[in-house]
Amino acid sequence: MLTFPGNDWFDHASFHVSCHSHDGTVKDGHAKSAVYTISIRNKLTPHTKLHVTKSDFDFEAFRDRVSLALDHGHVCPAACPWYFVDMTTHIPKRRVLTSATSKSAIAAHIQMFQDLLNHTVAFMRCPESRFCSKPTDVLPPLVFDFLFANVDDDGIPHGLLDTLEDASCTLTALKHKSPRHTYHTQKQQLERELCAVCKITLRSEATHELAIVGISTLPCKHAFHDECIVVALNASDSLDCPSCVTDDDSTDMRGPPATSPQTAP
């Protein structure tokens, strides 16, 4: 197993998710998955690159390991509760009666996994994260092990795991730069792109996979899948927008939520 080069490596690493092959699939019991490629680069050696392959099953196992390691519900000043929601939202539980290998599903999963990696790096580099051991001590080795599983020393291109020893360029020095803004900006973008009821993307390329007819936008500008908002409003005692109700509840709370937001039935 490779030796983790330290948290500073994530300051220089970049990741790009693509489809390995539209024809290649892997199976786990009756479930099937396409095969995805993660291209790993180091900005210090930009011509150095490594391709690793992952399946839906790999990302789901990663989600479960990280969710367990985050010890959801612990109290800290960092954004751990928000990242927990990000993780479980980006890799939702497998849906029955939907194809994970259709072109629309593959396109949706590529974007989903790319967002997950982007948010994870932003979370680890967020200044608030230094106040909690989960994003500083627990999460980085888990992410590294996920990326480089089944890769030995001989398979690592020269320079890929390099880090700067100059303290002015390390993670500590970057605390006063943009990662905090980046993480919260990404989280807000995520919330705009998800149906607040089912927590599944509103992206048009995924609608065929999910067998959803269309998207409804309420006067408050919050959008939902047609079938989701109908169920949510029918189950509610009022006709209030589910997102507006959640926002109002969040305003009454001090600090990040201790538990995952509840979705409407």
N, C-alpha and C positions, 0 to 999 in steps of 0.2 A: 504494500500500500504506500502511496506517495506521502511524503511529509508535508503537512500544511505549512505554507511559507509565511503565514501570519496575516492579520487583518489588513495590513497595508497593501497587500496584493490586490484587493478589491478596488483600491484607488486607481489602479491602472488597467484592470481587466475590463473587457467588453464582450458581450454575448449577442449572437444573432441566431434566431430560430427559423428554420425553414423545413420544408418537407423533404425527407430523404428519398422517397420514391412513392409516387401515387399508386404503384402496383404492389409495393411491398407491405405486408401486414404481419403482425404477430398475434398469437392467440393465448388467452388465459382462460381455460375452461371453454365456455360458450362465447365469451366476449372476445372481440377483435379490436385491434388498434393499428393505426398507421404508424410508420416509423418516421421520427423527426430528427433533424440534425441540429445540434448546437455548435456554432462556430465560435471558438474561444480565441481571443486576441489579447495581446499585451500592448498597451499604448507606448510603452518604453521601447518595444521592438515591434513596430507596426507590421513588418513583413512576416512575423512569426504567427502561425495559426495552427490550431488543432480542431479537428471535427470529431465530435462524439455523437452517438445516436441514442435516442431515448424513445420510449413509447408512452402511451397514456398511463399504462400500469406503473412505469417508473415514476412519473410525475405524481400519481396518486399515492404511491408509497412514500415519496418525499413529503407530500402534504401531511400524511399521517405522522411521520417522524417529527417534523417541525411542529405540528400542532401539539404533540405530546411534550416536546422539549420546551415549548413556550410556557407551559404551566398556566394555562389560561385561567384568569381570575386573580392572579397575584397583583399586588398593588405596587406600582412604581411610577415615576414621573415620565417614563419613556412612552413611546407610542405602541407598545406591545399589543394592547387590545385591538387597535386599529389594524395592525399588521395581521393579527389572527383572523380578522374578518376578511382582509385582502386575500390571505392564503386560502381560506375555505371558499371564498367567492370565485377566485380564479380557477380553482380546480374543484368544481362541485361534484357531488355524488353522481355516480353513473346513472343515466336515465334509461329506463327500459323502452323498448319499441322505437329506438332511434339508432341510426347507423353512425358509428364513430369513424367510418372509413369513406363516407361520401365526400365529394369535393367541397361541399359547403361546410361539412363538419371539420375537415382538415384545415380549411382556411380559418375557421373560427378558433380552432385549437392552437394554430400557429400564433395568432394574435394574443390569445389567452396566456400561453406559455411565455411569450415575449414580455408581456406586461408583468407577469409574475417575476421574472428575473430582474426587470428594471426596478420594480417596486422593492424587491428584496435588497438589492444593492443600495438603493436610496435609503431604505430603513436602517441598514447597518451603518451607513455613513452619516445618518441624521445626528446633529449635535445632542439632541435629547437622549439618544441611545446610550451615551457614555454613562448615564446614571443607573443603568440596569445591566446585570450580567448576561441576560438572555441574548440581546443583540450583539454584545461585545465578545462574550466568551463561548456561548453555546451555539448560536446560529452560524457564524462564519465557518467553523469546521464542518458542520452538517452540509452547508451549501457546497463547499469544496469537495467533500466526499461524494456528494451526488453527481457533481460535474465530472469527476475523474474516476468514478467507479470503473473497475476493470481496465484501467490504464496503468501500465507500469512505467518505471523510470526510463526505459529505453524508448518508450513511445512519446515522450515529451520533447518537443522541439526546443532547441537551445534558446534560452532567453524568455520562454513563455512564462516561467514562474518568477522572473526577476522582480525585485522591489527596489526602491530608492532607499539608501541608508541615510541620506540627508534628512535630518529631522524636520526641516522646513517644508519638505514635500510629502510627509507622511500623513496618515489619517488624523493624528493629533492636530497638526497644523491646519488641516482642512475643516476643522470644526466651525470656523467663523465664516466659511464660504457658503455655497448654495445648497448643499444636500437637504437641509431642513425644508427650504422652500420647495425643492424638487419633490420630496416625498409627499408633502401635503398637497402640492399642486396635482401630482399624479393621483392621489386618493380622491380629490374632488373630481378629476376627470373620470375616474372609474365610476363614481357614484352617478355621474350624468349618463354614462353609457350602459348602466344596468337597470333592469326592471326592479323596482324596490320591493316587489311582492315575491317574485320567484328567484331573484338574484342571478338571473341569466342575462347574457348580453342582449342589447337592443340592436346590435350591428345587423345590417340587412343580410350579410352573407350567411348568418346563422339561422335565419328564420325558416329556411326550407328544412334544415336538420331538425328543428324543434317543432315542426308542423304547426307553426303559429301563423294565423291569417294576416294580422297587421298590428300596427302600433297606434295607441290612442294617446293624445297629448291633452292634458287638462288645462283649464284657463290659467292655472298657476305655473304652467310650462313644464311640469313634471310628466314624463312619458312612461307608458306601461305597455306590455303586451295586451291585446284586446281581451283574451280569455282571462288573464290575471286580474285586470282591474274590475271586470264584471264580477268575478268570484269575491274579490276583496270588498267591493262596495256592498254586495248582497249580504256578506257576513258581518258588516259593520252596523252599529246602531245609528250612524250618521252617514252622510255622503262626503265626508271630509277626505281629502287626498291623503293616501297612506304615507307619502313622503313628507308632506307638511306636518302630519301628526308626529312622525318620527323626529323631525327637526325641532318641533316644539318641545317634545320630551327631552331631547338632547340639551336644549337651552336651559332646562331646569336642573340639569346635572352639573356638578362641578368636577371638571377633569374628564378623562376618557372613560367610556363605559366599561364596567367590570364584566359584563356578559355580552355575548353575541346578540345583535339586534334580532328581534323576533319578526318572522315573516307571517303574512296573513295566510290563512289556510287556502 
